[in-house]
Amino acid sequence: MMHFVTGGAYNGKAAWVRNDYGDQDGETLWLSRYNESFSVEQFEDVASFHELTVIQGLELYVKAVMSPKSDVASLRKRWRTLFSKWKSWEEQLGNRRLVVIGNDITKGVVPMNKGDRLWRDFVGWCYQDLVSQCERVDLVWYGISTRLK
């Protein structure tokens, strides 16, 4: 059951996930884009995933693989393919769980910089595509979750 957790920055999403899932006896793989040693390959290499894998910072992962000259259609196809790969990995064994955490950056002031606007828009499209693949979606604001799906 792929699970997407979103909400504002610093609103307690990671703490909520840790509390909701626990650490699975230290066997949780936590891949965070906020970690300085992050690599794009970590998010894409499902062979290295653990039974419980948490991907944090999806919005920054999106930013890492796009450029201002990115073709939106081909990027969306890339993301849909990745989301399908994640879902297939999870479904191969019933005890696998993938939790994806992404900041909601689509509200508020629209950036003046064209590249930042494209990134903001693209994150919204990615989240829509991801939600269509997820069985569960939660919105976390100030540490309180609301189940959306």
N, C-alpha and C positions, 0 to 999 in steps of 0.2 A: 504494500500500500504506500505508494509514493506520497510524500507529505510536503506541502509548501507552507512556509511560515513567513509572513511579511508584516510590515508596520514601519513606523518612523525610526530614524536613527536613534540609538541610545534609548529605546523604549522597552528593553528587556526581552527581546526575542531569543537571544542565545541562552539567557538564564532560564527562560520559560521552557525551552527545548531540553536543557539539562535536567530541569526539575521533572518534566513530563516523561522523559525517556530514561533518566538515570544514566549511568556510565556503562551499563552492561558488563560489569566486572572488569572494567578497564579495557574492554575490547572495542570500544567505539573509536572509529576513525573520524577525526574532526579535521576537515580540510577547510582552512580559512584563507580567504583572499587578503585578509588583514595581516597575515603572517608574512614577514619579509622574505621568507624562503619559498614563497608560493611559486608554482609553475602551472601554466595552462594545462600541461599534460596530466597533472594530478587530478584535475576535474574530469578529464576525458578517459583515463585509464581505469575502466571498471574492473579489470583483473586485479587491481590492488585494493579494491574496496573491501571493507569488513562487513560482517553481518549487519551491523548498524553503522551507517556512514552518514555524516552530517556535512553538508556543503554550505559554507557561510560566506556571504559577500558576493552573491550572484551578480549584483549590479556592477561590481568592480571587475568581475570576470568578463562580463560583457564588454566593458570598456577596454580591457586588455587585448581583446581579439578584434576590435574594430578600429577603423581610422575614418577621418572626415570624408574620405573618398570611397568608403565602403558602399557596395551595392546592397541595398536593403533586401531585395528579393533573395539574393544568394545567401546573405547572412541569416535571414529567417529560415531558409532551408537548412542551413548548417545547424541552427539551434533546434529545429524540429527533429532533425536526425539524431542529435545528441540526446534530446529528451526521450526519444524512442529507445535509444540504446540504454539509457538509465533505467527506463521502465522494464525493458527486456531482462536486464541484469537482475533486477529485483524479483521479477516473476519466475526466474529459473529455479529458485528455491523459496519455499514458503516462509522461511525464517528471516529472509533479507528485508531490510528496511532502509530506504533512502529519505533523508529529511533535507530539504533545501531551504536556506534562509536568505531572503533578499530584502534590502531596504526599499521602502516605497519612496521613490524620488520623483514621482509623477505629479505630485501636488505642489502648490505654491507658485513662486515666481518662475516664469519661463525664462531660461537663460538667453542672454543676448548673443553669445557666441554660437555660430551655426553648428559646430562640432558638438558642443554641449547639448544643444537642442536635439540633435540627431540621437545622441546617446540616451537622453531622457526619453524620447519617443520610442527608441528601440528597446529600452528596458521594459517599457509598458507592453510592447508587442510580445517580447519574450515571456513576460509573466503570464500574459493571456494564453500563449501556446503551452507553457508549463502547466498552468492550472487545468487545461483541457486533458492533460495526461495524468494528473494527480487524483487520487481518490479522496484526499483530505486536504483542506486549506484552512489555515487559521490566520487571523489578523490580531496582532499583539500591539496594544497601546498602553504605555505606563505599566507594563507587566501583567496586564489583564488580557486574556485571550477571548476572541469571539470566533466561533467556528462558522466559516462561510460555506464550506462544502464538506 
